[in-house]
């Protein structure tokens, strides 16, 4: 989704940068930092599978301190407020606030590149045609996979600020599995901390607060090891999470090659609870592979082909002591 603050002078200088016609990777490098450093607000539409969601976002940066407020405008009301590493999810329908601290975060939106080192070994990058998105001039960047373990992507980048305004995930059949696009956006707005902090305050005293307990660990400290690590992918975060005091502790590891992201969930089998059936299925743009793992249940999901998930999941085993 992974956001130093760009001042107005950066926006003034941007047309000169655009005229320099940088290569595609330079465009994506700019994209990777702009969403963190810019103040912006707008409305975006997210499409995945047959589902469409419209959301409003406001993002502010003050040095290395970020504030963000996302409000879902379709379906049940939901709001997410991020203040540094604290994330609060407000669910008015249930009078519930879910609070979690996350030190490692994928930038907004999820299709933003997480890192560019080594990407050319696994993807081909080229410039597409220029166009307009939400009233802004953009440059399209086309990303094509070099193997069957990845999907392609297309990004539309605002030529003035470098902010990503539209993105698509393209599968091996050339079909769009996921699409994000701003319909309106204001870039370079004044810093407003209170808009973030007060944007989703509960009204009334009957709200419940649910704190998600999470403990991070380094990849080499994990009790699990990947015997079939995918080329180009690496483990970028690991944590043990417990949603409720009466819920089992789940191990969650995230891997990425810089574009594609894979989440691995390992949950202990609860006595008396039926085992979930193994197999493969899709959840919108995400493919999912599930199988039993001794006394645990394994679920591997991500925006990559099913072949990659099965290869990774079938090679997961407990680390030998």
N, C-alpha and C positions, 0 to 999 in steps of 0.2 A: 505498500500500500508502500521501511524505512522511511531532518528537514531543516555559519557566519552570515549574517543578515545583509542582503543586497540593498544598497541605498538607491535613491532616485537617480543618482549620477550613473549607476550601472545601466539603468533603463535608457538613459539618454545616449550612452555609448553603444547600445546594442545594435543599432542599424549598421554601424561600421563593422561590428563583428559579423553580422549576417552577410555583408557584402564580401567578406573574406572567403566565403564559400568553404567552410571547414569540412573535413571528411565526416562520415556518419558517426564514427566513434566519438569525435569531438562534440557533436550534437548531443549524443547520449550522456557524455560526461557532464555537460551543462544541465541536462535534464535531471541527472542524479543528485545534483546539489540545489537546484532552483526550488524544488518543492520544500526543502528544509529551510531555505534562507529568505524566501519571499513572504511578504504579507499579502494575502489574497482572500477573496471570498467569492462564492458563486453557487450555482446549482449544476449538478451533474446527474446523468442517467447511466445506470449500470444494467447491462443485459447479460444474462447467463442462462443457457438452455432456453426454456420458454418463459423465464421470469424476467420482469423488468422492475427496477426500483429507482425512484428519484430521491435525491438527497441534497441538502443544503450544507455547505461547508464554510467555515471561517478559520483561517490559519494565520497565526502571528508568531514572529521570531524576534528574540531580543538577545543577540549574541548567540550563546549555545543553549538558550532557554526557549522552548517551544510551547505554545498553547494551541489547542485545536478543538473545535466543536463541530460535530457532524450530527445533523438531524434528519432522520428518515421521514420523507413526506408521504409515502405510500403505506397502506396497511396499518398494522398496529403501531402506535407512536413509540418511537425509540430514539434516544439521544446518547451520544458518546462524547465525553469531555476528557481531553488528555492535557495534563499539566505536568510537564517534564516526563517522569517515568510512571506517574500515577494515572491510571485509566479508570474512569467511572462510566458505567453503562446504566442509563435510567430507563426503566420499564414501567411507565405509568399504569398500564393495564393491570399489572400485578403489584403496584405500589412498592416496587423493589428497586434498589440500587446495588449493582454488583461492582465491587472495587477490587482492582488488581494492580500490582506493581510489576512493570515490565521494563527491564534494562535493555533487552535486545528487541528491536522492533523493525519490521519491514516497512519501508516508507509508503506513504499514501500517494497515489493509489497502489494497489498490490502489484500492478504490472510495471511499476517503475523498476529500472535495473538496480540490483543490489550491489554490483561491483563489476568493473570492466576488465580486470586483469585476466588474460588468457581466453577471453571470449571468442577471439578470432580463430582459435583452434577448433571451435565447435559450432560457430555460426558464420554466415556470410552477411555482411552489412553493405547496403547500398542506399543512395538517396532516391526517394520517390519524387512525386510531383508536388509542387507547392499548392496550397489551397487556403481556405478560410474555415475556421471553427469558432463558433460563438462570437463572430465579428472580428476575430483576430487573424492576422496572416500567419500561416504555419508552413513548416517544412516537414514532409513525410520522410520517415526512415523505415526501410524495409529490412527485416531480419529473417534469414532463412537458415534452418538447421542443416548441419553437415552429416547427421546420422539419424537413426530411427529412435533415439532416446529423448528427443526434444521436439517441441512445437515451434512454429514460426511466430513472429509478431510484427505488428506495424505500429509506429508511433507518429503522432502529429505534434510537432513542437512549435510553440509560439516563438517567432523569429526575434521579437523584441526582448523578451524576458527569459526565454529558455524553459518556461513552465510547460509541462506536458498537458495538453488540452484534450487529447483523444488517443485511445490505444485499443488494439484488437489482438486477440489470441487466435492464431490460425492453426488448425490441426493438419494431420498428414494427408487429408483428402482435400485440402484447400478451403475448408469451411470455417467460418468464424464461430468459435465456441464461446467467446467472451468479448464484451465490448464496453468500454467506458468512454464517455464523452461529456464535456461541459456544454451546457446549453446557454449559460451566461456566466461571466467571470469578470471580476474587477481585480487588477493586479497593482500592488504598490499602495495599498490602503494604509491609513494611520494605525499604529499599534494601539490595541484596545484590550488590555488584560481582563477588565471587568466583564466584557462581553462573553469571554470564555468562561470565567469563573461563575458568573451568574446566569449563564444561558440555560441551565437545566436544573435549577434548584427545585427540590420537591415542594409542592404546595400541600401543607397539612402535616400532622404529626404521626400519621398511621403508616408511614413508609418503613419498610424493613431494609436493613443494610446487610448485604452478604459479602463477606471478605473472602476472596479466593487466596488460599495459602499457596505460595509457590517458592521453591528453593532452586536456584540455578546451580548447575555444575558444569565443569569443563568437559569437553569431549573425551579427553583421556581419562576422566574419572567415571565415565559411564560404565554401569555393570553390563552393558550390551556392546557388541562389536559387529560391524558390517563386514562380512567376508566377500561380498560382491559389490564393493563400492563402485558407483557409476563414474565413468571418466569425466573429469571436470567438476564433479560435485564435491562438496565438503560440508561437514557438520558446522553450522554457524551458531547454534544455540542448543542448550539442553536444560530441562527443568523438570522437577517433580511437582505436580499440581494437585491440589485437593479442593474441589469446588465447595463442598460442605463438610462439616465435621464427621457426618455419618457416611460420607462417600469414600470409595477407595482412592488411594493415591495413584495417579497416572503419570507415567514417564512420557515426556514429550520432547522430541528432538526435531530440529528443522535443518534441512539441507538445501543448498542452492548451488547453481553453477554461475550465478550472477544474474540470470534471467528466470529460469525455471525454479520453482520452489516445491519442496516435498516435506510433508509433516509425517512423523512416525509417532504413533501412540501405542503404548504398551500398558495394558490394564490387567491387574490380577483377576483371576476368575473368582467370583463371589460364590461361596457355598450356597447351594439351593437355587441358584440362578441359572437358567438354561443358557448353554453356550450359544453365542451368535454364530450363525452359519458362515462358513468361509466362502470366498468367491470374489468376483469382480463386479463392479457396478459404477455408475456415474452419478454425481450430484452436481447438476448444472455443468459448469466448465471443468469441474474437478473429477478426475478418475480416482477410484478407490479400490484397494486390494486388502482383503481381510482373511486372516487364517489363525488357527490356534497355535500357540507357542508354549508348549508344556503346560504349566499351570497359569498361563497368561493368555490374553487375547491381543493379537497384533492387528493394527489398522494402519495402512500406508496410503496417503492421499496427496494429490498434487496436480499442478497444471502441466503434466507431462504425459506421454503415451503410457498405456497400460503395461506395455513390455518393460518399461523402466521401473515401474512400481513393483512388478512381480520379481524382477531380477534382484532388486534391492531387498525386498521383503523376504524372499526365500533364502537370502544369505545372512539374515540377522540371527545371531545366537548369543547366549550368555557368555560373558568374558570369563575365561578360565582363571581361577585364582592361583 
